[in-house]
């Protein structure tokens, strides 16, 4: 009986040490969850630009203006990296167009006072083929911004003669990767590595918590069984008293483990936050891109990584539930080319846009 009581006390001591170790481990991911978030969110807009050669100069203008401008930064965006990419959906030019022409779009950061500060210039060739990606790379921000605004486009011939016409359109995507309180790129790299390690520690702590809970349950069962035993003269206490003390400590350990599991679950839920925009494709129901009617039927093919239901709008209008078959009717407002921009939003509020040009005869 003396040995049984000793074993119960040893189990309780082991659980107490394990609980202390697990709480030390969980402090690491909690701390970095407060100060670091590698991927903050994304933003996108649809670009449509016309170019006209004027000899040794070129004029450039949006047609129409960008769908989203400015593009707002997620609320928890601090200093960090911004990655920019243009997916070209349509481009064309005539035989008089010079392939040596370069287009430029200035990008301005908007600070908390509404001031616009030039952050970078997006330079590209308007001759880029459809279904191609133009990767503008990444640039580092050392302060907070409310959003980014695209300035008016421009173009230059680089000394070549150009009297042609060109057009390009596509999806311009921004990916935000933030660090709170970082001010240099070396700090960014260090925190990024630490955050990856923290995520691994959180997963390991979750597995360890489950194991500790199993041990605590077993200790409580053993204590309940020992509570019915008789006097132990060597300890000067009854086995029932010793068992009750062991059971109380086991209950304390079990409560601590359950609290730790709640913390870990919250971390995992934060890591699993949906920041991914839906995937969208748009085409006409008939397959034709010209009509003499005042409206046209479109088919919107959209999917999302998490959301079961999606909403859509037309040219920035009110969102409506997307039909199961994706078929919608869209009005055509004027003769000639009509650029229709379809927006699709998931349940988390992430938005993706796709445009299609329809000619009204």
N, C-alpha and C positions, 0 to 999 in steps of 0.2 A: 504494500500500500504506500509506503514511503517513496519507493521508486516511481510509482504512478504519479504522485503529486510532484516530484522533482521534474519528471518529463513534461508535465503540463506547464510548469513555470518556465522551463527552457523554451517551449514552443512560443509562449507569450513574448519572451525576450527577443527571440528571433524575429517575430512579426513586428515588434517595435522598431528594431534596427532596419528591417526591410522598408517599413513605412517611411522612416527618416530618409533613407537613400532615394526612394521614389520621388519624394517631394523635392529633394535637391535636384533631381534630374528634370523635373517638370518646370523648374524655374527658368531654364534656358529658353525653350520655345515661347513661354509666356512673355519673357522680356523682349525677344525679337518681334513678337507679334505686335507689341506696343510701338516699336521704333522702326520697323522695316517691313516692306511689302514689295517683293520683286516685281510682280506683274500687277499694275494698278487698274488698267482698263484700256479701252480703245475708242477711237472716234473715226468717222469716215464722212466723206462728201463726194458728190458726183461732179466731175469737171467736163465741160464742153467748150472748146476754144476754136475760133476761126482765125486763120492767118491769111494776109494778103500781101504779096510782094510789091514793093514800091521802088524797084531798082536796087540801090544799095542799102535800103532800109526795108523793114517789114512791120506792118501793123498787126496787133494781136488783141482780141477781145473775147470775153466770155459770151457764150450764146447757148442757153441762158446763163445767168449768174449761178455760182456754186449753190447746190441744194442746201448744205449746212455751212454757214460762214458767219460768225466764228465757230470753231470746233471747241467745245468746252472740255477742260481737263477734269478728270474725276476729283471729287472733293478731298480725297486723302492724298493727292499728288503733291509731293514735295520736290526737292532737288532730285535729279536723276537723268535717265536717257530717254529720248524720244526717237522712235524708228518710223520712217516714212517710206511708203511704197505706192506706186501707181500701177493699177492693172488696166491696160488699154483694152477697151471693148470695141472701138471703131476708130479707124483712121483712113484718110484718103487725101490725094493731092493730084494736080494735073501735071502735064508734061513740062510746064514752064517753071515748076517749083524746084528750088535749089536744095539738094540734100545736105548742104553744109550750113543750113540755118539752125540756130540754137534758140530754144525758147526758155524763158526764165519766169518763175513765179516767186515773189518774195513772201516769206512767212514771218508774221509779226506776233510776238508774245504780248498778251494783255495782262498787266499787273493788277494788283488789288485796287489801285486808284483809277483804273481805266486807261492808263497810258499804254501806247503801242510801241514796242521796242523790236527792231529788226533782229531776228534770231538766225535766219539762214535763208539762202536762195536755192530753189529747186530748179536745176538746169537739166534740160532733156532735149532730145531730137524729135520734132513733130512727125518724122517719117517712121516712127516705131510701129511695127506691124500689130494688128489686132491679136488679142489673146496673149500678148507679151506683158511681162512685168518690168517696170523701171524701178530699181531699188536705189533710193536716194541715200541709203545708209542711216546713220544715227548721229545725233548731236546731243551734247551734254548741257543740262540746265543747272545752274548753281543757285537758283532762287525759285520761289513759288510763282506760278502764273495761273490766272483764271481760265485762260483759253488761248487759242491761236487763231489768227485771222489771215486769210490769203489776200495778198495785194493784187493789183491789176497785172495781168500778164504782159510780157514784152518779148521781142524777138530781135535777133541780129543776124546778118548774113556772113559775118566774119570776113568781109571784103569781097564776097562773091556777089554776082549780079542775080537778082531774083525778081521776076514779074509774075510768079505763079500764085496758086491758091492751095491751101491745105486746111485740113480739119482733123482734130483728135478729141476723143472723149474716153472717159473711163472712171474707175473708182479709185479715189485717193484715200489711203488708209493711214491712220496714226496709231502707233502702239506706245503706251505709256508705261515706263518701268521706273518706279519711284523709290527714293530713299528719303526718309524723314531725317533732317538734321545733317545730312552729308553735304559737303561743300567741295570735295575734290573727287576725281575719278578713282584714285587709289582707295579712298574710303568706300566708294561704291563697290569696288571689287571685293574688299574685305568683308563688308556686310553681306554681300551676295553669297559668298562662301559660307559665312556663319549661319545664314538663314537656311541653306541647304542642310547643314549639319543639324540645325535645330529641328527641321522637319523629320529627319531620321531619328533623332532622340525622342521626339513625340510618339512616333510609331513604336519604338522599342518600349517606351514607358507604358503605352497602352497595353501591349502584350504582357509586360511585367505586372501591371495592375490586375489583369485577369487572373494570372497565376497566384498573386497574393490574396485575391478574394477567395479563391478555391482553398488556399491554406487556412485562411481565417475561418471559413465555414467549417472546415474539419476540426479546428481547434475548439470552436464553440460546441460542436457536437461532443467532442471528448470531455469538455468541461461539464456539459449537461449530464453525461453518463457518470462522471466521477462524483457529482453532487450527492448521489444517493449512497456513497460509501461511508464507512465507520471511522472512528477516531484513529489519528496517527500520533502516537506518543512521542516520536522523535522530533516532530516539528512543534509540538505543543498546541497544535490546532487540529480541528477535525478535518477530514478529507473533504467534507461538504463545504467548510469555510474556504479551504484552499481552492476548491473547484469553482466556488462562486467568484473569488478574486480573479482566477484565471479567465472565467467566462466574461467578467466585466471588462478586463483588458482586451480580450478577443473582440468584444463588441465595439470597443473604442477603435481598434485597428480596422475592423470592417467598415465602420463609418468613415474613417479617414480614406480608406481605399475607394469607397463609393464617391466621396467628394472629389478625389483625384480623377476618377473616371469621367465625372461631369466636366471637369476642366479640359481634359484631353478631347472629349467629344466636341466641346466648343471650338477648340483649336482646329480639329478636323473639319468642322462645318465652315469655319472661316477660310481654310485652304480650299475647300470645295465650292466656294462662291462662284456663280455663273457670270463670267465676264466675256463670253464668246458670242459674237453676233450670229444671227441665222445665216444660212446659205440660201441665196436667191437666184433664180433664173426666170426670165420673162420672154415669152414669144406670143405671136398671134395665134388664135385658134385655127385660122385657115392656112397659116403659113405665109400669107402675103403681107408685105409691108407698105402697101398703098391701097387706098380705097376712095370711092366717091361719096361714101356715106358720111354722116355727121358723128358717128361713133364707131368703135371697133371692139371686138371681143378679144381679150387677152387671157393667156393661161399663165398663172404665177406658180412656179414650182419652188416651194420653200421647205426647209427642214431646219431643225435645231438640235443641239447636243443634249438639251434637258427638257425644254418646254413642249408640252403636248398640244397646246393651242397657240396660234399666232394671229396677230392683227396686221392689217395693211392699210396704207393710204395712197392717194394719187396726188403727185405734185405738192406735197406738204400739207394736204388737207387732213380732215378728221379721220382717225383710225377706226376701222370696222373689222369684225371677225373675218378671217380669211376662209372662204368656202372650202369644203373638203376636196372638191375637184379642182380648186384654184382658178375657176373661170369667172372673170369679171368683165363688165362693160365700161369702156372709158370714152368720154366725149373728145371729139377733135374740133378745136376752136377756130382754126384758120386754114386757108388754102396753103399748100406747100408743105415743108417739113414741120412736124409737130413732135417735139421731144417730150416723152412721157416718163416721169421718174416715179417708180414704185418703191415705197418704203415698207419694210416688214419689221415688226417689233415682237420680241419674245416676252415671256412672263416676267423676266428679270429687268426689262426695260432696254436691253441691247437692241440697236437698230442697224439694219443693213439696207442699202439702196441699190436699185438696178434701173437702168434707163433703156428705152427703146425709141427709135425714131420712126414715125409713121408719116407717109406722104398722103395728104388729102388732095385728090385730083379735082 
